[in-house]
């Protein structure tokens, strides 16, 4: 969809720029997002931010589900041993 090309380009530019803590990734580093948007000459309109936040939320849900599945598997493995 052509209306999403800029959002995709920006998303790809910030894919490695996550804030992380003791429980895994927390969210995108928005300082880097602003820098990359400026570098790519992409306007961070409310619509663009909504697209990026939707991608971020989807990625966080997947990452947290994988983390929780791994912890569950580790806990089950420990209780059998």
Residue pairs with C-beta under 8 A, 6 or more apart in sequence:
4 51
6 40
6 42
6 48
7 48
7 51
7 52
7 55
9 40
9 42
10 33
10 36
10 37
10 40
10 42
10 48
10 52
11 52
11 55
13 36
13 39
13 40
14 28
14 29
14 32
14 33
14 36
17 28
17 29
17 32
17 33
17 36
18 25
18 26
18 27
18 28
18 29
19 25
19 26
19 27
19 28
19 29
20 26
23 67
24 63
24 64
24 67
25 59
25 60
25 63
27 56
27 60
28 52
28 56
33 44
33 52
34 44
37 43
37 44
37 48
42 48
